[in-house]
Amino acid sequence: MTGSALPEGAIGLLHDAGRVFARYHLRSAFRIRVHGRERMPATGPVVVVANHSSMIEPQLIFGMLPRRSAFLVKDEMFKGAAGRFLRAIGQIPVKRGEIDRKPLMTAVGVLKAGGVVGIFPEGTRGSGDVAAAERGAAWLVRSGGAAVLPVATRGTLKPADGKRRWRPRVDILVGEPFTPKVGPGRTGLDQGTEELRGELAALVLTLDDWRAENRIGSP
């Protein structure tokens, strides 16, 4: 399959089964709608950048993308049976707050083989508003010669009163792919990172505006 590259040691059939599970197991708790799935390039290296406000987004996006994808996942998740499963489906552990080239080089290998790598450029789970971004995504784009596909998700957070509504509406908006200019050195990474952050933030705002116009829930 063109563009189906995964890290070494991953099991393709198990990865595909994991995507099917991720696509459907949350539908009992949420009303999920995906907008723009067809914008994913059919072939070639792609870095998916997405906002991150809860542990639900990674599962949703992994399941909803129309191509196999290897996401950079925080190292703490790779413990015991869950960690073995994540590795088997091709996900890549990364240590937060440390300089660790190994996961990035693994991701570059996936990109150079024409595959898809996913990253949440905020670095940690936050409000999902993309106020800041780390340089990893821009580095991957530069090193892997990849296009960027921004993805915005809203509707996964509990309301301020802490009470989850019955099957709240979750919207996933896939933006237009683009190829940022990431020049050499730290300056190039900083400029590329800002472009990525700006595109993703704009997409999140577009989704927020659309949900507000249609009177759909909270973030």
C-alpha positions in Angstrom: 0.0 0.0 0.0 1.5 3.3 -1.0 2.2 5.6 1.9 1.4 2.9 4.5 4.9 3.0 6.0 5.2 2.3 9.8 8.1 2.1 12.2 10.2 -1.1 12.2 8.6 -3.8 14.2 5.0 -2.6 13.8 2.4 -5.1 12.7 0.3 -3.7 9.9 -2.8 -5.8 10.4 -2.8 -5.0 14.1 -2.4 -1.3 13.3 -5.4 -1.4 11.0 -7.5 -3.2 13.6 -6.5 -0.5 16.1 -7.7 2.2 13.7 -11.1 0.5 13.4 -11.4 0.2 17.1 -10.4 3.9 17.6 -12.9 4.9 14.9 -15.9 3.3 16.6 -15.5 2.6 20.3 -16.1 6.3 21.3 -19.3 6.6 19.3 -21.3 5.4 22.2 -20.1 8.4 24.3 -19.9 11.1 21.6 -21.6 12.2 18.4 -18.6 12.4 16.1 -18.5 14.2 12.8 -15.5 14.6 10.6 -15.2 17.5 8.1 -12.7 17.5 5.2 -11.3 13.9 5.5 -10.8 13.9 1.7 -8.2 16.7 2.1 -5.6 14.1 3.3 -3.1 13.6 0.5 -3.5 10.1 -0.9 0.2 9.5 -1.2 3.5 11.0 0.0 5.0 12.0 3.3 2.6 14.0 5.6 3.0 15.5 9.0 -0.4 15.8 10.8 -0.4 18.6 13.4 -3.4 18.8 15.7 -4.6 20.6 18.9 -4.7 18.6 22.1 -7.0 19.3 25.0 -7.8 15.8 26.3 -6.7 12.2 25.9 -9.6 11.6 23.5 -8.2 13.6 20.5 -5.3 11.2 19.8 -7.6 8.2 19.6 -10.2 10.0 17.5 -7.7 11.4 15.0 -5.8 8.1 14.8 -9.0 6.3 13.9 -10.5 8.9 11.6 -7.5 9.4 9.3 -7.9 7.6 5.9 -4.2 6.5 6.0 -2.0 4.6 8.4 -0.2 7.0 10.8 2.6 6.8 13.4 2.0 9.3 16.2 4.5 10.7 18.6 3.1 9.7 22.0 4.4 10.6 25.5 6.8 8.0 26.9 4.7 7.5 30.0 2.1 5.7 28.0 4.5 2.9 27.0 4.3 0.8 30.1 3.3 -2.9 30.4 0.8 -4.4 28.0 -0.4 -1.0 26.8 3.1 0.0 25.8 3.7 -3.2 23.9 0.4 -2.6 22.1 1.3 0.9 21.2 4.6 -0.2 19.7 2.9 -3.0 17.8 0.6 -0.6 16.1 3.4 1.7 15.2 3.2 4.5 17.6 6.5 6.3 18.7 7.4 7.0 22.3 8.9 10.4 23.0 10.2 11.8 26.3 8.8 15.2 27.1 11.2 18.0 28.1 14.2 16.1 26.9 16.3 16.2 23.7 15.9 12.7 22.3 16.7 12.3 18.6 15.8 8.6 18.4 12.0 9.0 18.1 12.5 11.9 15.7 14.7 9.8 13.5 12.2 7.0 13.6 9.5 9.4 12.5 11.8 10.7 9.7 12.2 7.2 8.5 8.4 6.8 8.2 8.2 10.1 6.3 11.0 9.2 3.9 9.2 5.9 3.1 6.2 8.0 2.1 4.2 7.6 5.4 2.2 9.7 7.8 3.5 11.0 11.1 1.2 12.7 13.7 2.3 15.2 16.3 0.6 17.5 18.8 2.9 20.6 18.5 1.8 22.1 21.8 4.0 19.4 23.4 1.6 18.7 26.3 -2.1 18.4 26.8 -3.5 21.9 27.4 -6.5 24.0 26.4 -6.3 23.0 22.8 -6.0 26.6 21.8 -2.5 26.3 20.3 -1.0 29.2 22.2 2.5 27.8 21.8 4.2 25.1 19.8 7.4 23.2 20.0 9.9 22.8 17.1 9.5 19.1 16.6 6.9 19.4 13.9 8.9 21.9 11.9 12.0 19.7 12.2 10.1 16.7 10.9 8.8 18.7 7.9 12.3 19.9 7.1 14.0 16.5 7.6 11.3 14.4 6.0 10.4 16.6 3.0 6.7 16.4 4.1 3.6 18.3 3.6 1.6 19.4 6.6 -2.1 18.5 7.3 -3.6 20.6 10.2 -6.4 19.0 12.1 -8.7 20.7 14.7 -10.9 19.0 17.2 -13.5 20.5 19.5 -16.1 19.1 21.9 -14.1 16.7 24.0 -13.7 18.9 27.1 -16.2 18.6 30.0 -18.3 21.8 30.6 -17.1 24.2 33.4 -19.5 22.6 35.9 -17.7 19.2 35.3 -20.9 17.5 34.2 -20.6 15.8 30.8 -23.7 16.1 28.6 -25.3 13.0 27.1 -23.4 12.2 23.9 -21.9 15.7 23.2 -21.1 16.6 19.7 -17.4 16.3 18.7 -16.2 17.9 15.5 -13.0 17.1 13.7 -12.0 19.6 11.0 -9.3 18.6 8.5 -7.6 21.6 7.0 -6.0 22.1 3.6 -2.5 20.5 3.3 0.3 23.0 2.9 4.1 23.0 2.6 5.7 25.5 5.0 9.1 27.0 4.4 11.4 25.7 7.1 14.9 27.2 6.5 18.2 26.1 7.9 19.3 26.4 11.5 17.4 27.4 14.6 16.0 30.5 12.9 14.5 28.4 10.2 12.9 26.1 12.8 11.5 29.0 14.7 10.0 30.5 11.5 8.6 27.2 10.4 7.2 26.5 13.9 5.4 29.9 13.9 3.9 29.2 10.5 2.6 25.8 11.7 1.2 27.3 14.9 -0.5 30.0 12.9 -2.2 27.7 10.5 -3.4 25.3 13.2 -4.6 28.1 15.4 -6.5 29.6 12.5 -8.1 26.2 11.8 -9.2 25.8 15.5 -10.7 29.3 15.3 -12.6 28.4 12.1 -14.0 25.4 13.9 -14.9 27.4 17.0 -16.7 30.0 14.8 -18.6 27.3 12.9 -19.7 25.6 16.2 -20.8 29.0 17.6 -22.8 29.8 14.5 -24.5 26.4 14.8 -24.9 26.7 18.6 -22.9 23.5 19.2 -21.6 22.9 22.7 -18.3 24.0 24.3 -14.7 23.2 23.4 
